[in-house]
Structure formats: structure tokens, C-alpha cells
Amino acid sequence: MKTNQLKVLERLGAKRVQRDRIINPEMARTLCELSFELNRQIGLLVHRSGKVENVIVGSHAQIV
């Protein structure tokens, strides 16, 4: 994984989501673009408060 890709993942982990949404369009776009670049699935665990708790990078087939 490249340095800039790690930085994107770190920035995703520092973001917040509005409490009335699952994800915002900007985050969804970033996740899709990075997932495509890495050829891996990426997941976010978001707390009810909207804080991103964890960023998970899986394989091309699944997140374990």
C-alpha cells in the first residue's frame, strides 16, 4: 500500500458522519475510489455518535 493511500485511510478514520446518515456522499466516493485502486474491500465501523471507530481493509473477496 502506498503512503498516500494510507493517508487517505487515516483521514477517513478521522471523519465524522451526521447522526441521521449512514455515510455521506464524499466518504462513499472516497471509499469506492480507494477500494478500486487497492483491489480490496474497505469497511468503516461508525459509532452512533457519527465518529468513525475503525477502518478495515480486507481482501479482494471479503472483509474478515
C-alpha positions in Angstrom: 0.0 0.0 0.0 1.3 3.4 -0.9 1.9 6.2 1.5 -0.8 8.4 0.0 -3.3 5.6 0.2 -2.5 5.1 3.9 -3.1 8.8 4.5 -6.5 8.6 2.8 -7.4 5.7 5.1 -6.2 7.8 8.1 -8.3 10.8 7.0 -11.3 8.5 6.7 -10.8 7.4 10.3 -10.7 11.0 11.5 -14.0 12.0 9.8 -17.5 12.1 11.3 -20.9 11.2 9.8 -24.0 13.1 10.6 -26.1 11.2 13.1 -29.1 10.9 10.8 -27.0 9.3 8.0 -25.2 6.1 7.4 -22.5 7.7 5.3 -22.1 10.9 3.4 -21.5 11.1 -0.4 -18.0 12.3 -0.1 -16.9 9.4 2.1 -18.7 6.9 -0.1 -16.9 8.2 -3.2 -13.5 8.1 -1.4 -14.2 4.6 -0.2 -15.1 3.4 -3.7 -12.1 5.0 -5.4 -9.6 3.7 -2.8 -11.2 0.2 -2.9 -10.8 0.2 -6.7 -7.2 1.3 -6.5 -6.3 -1.3 -3.9 -8.4 -4.0 -5.4 -9.6 -4.7 -1.8 -12.8 -4.2 0.1 -12.8 -1.4 2.7 -15.2 -1.1 5.6 -15.9 1.6 8.2 -17.3 1.0 11.7 -19.2 4.1 12.7 -20.4 4.8 16.2 -24.0 6.0 16.8 -22.5 9.4 17.6 -21.1 9.6 14.0 -17.5 9.0 14.9 -15.6 6.5 12.7 -14.3 4.0 15.2 -12.4 1.6 12.8 -11.3 1.4 9.2 -11.0 -2.2 7.9 -9.1 -3.3 4.8 -9.9 -6.8 3.6 -9.0 -8.9 0.6 -10.4 -8.6 -2.9 -13.2 -11.0 -1.9 -14.1 -10.2 1.7 -13.6 -8.3 4.9 -12.7 -10.6 7.7 
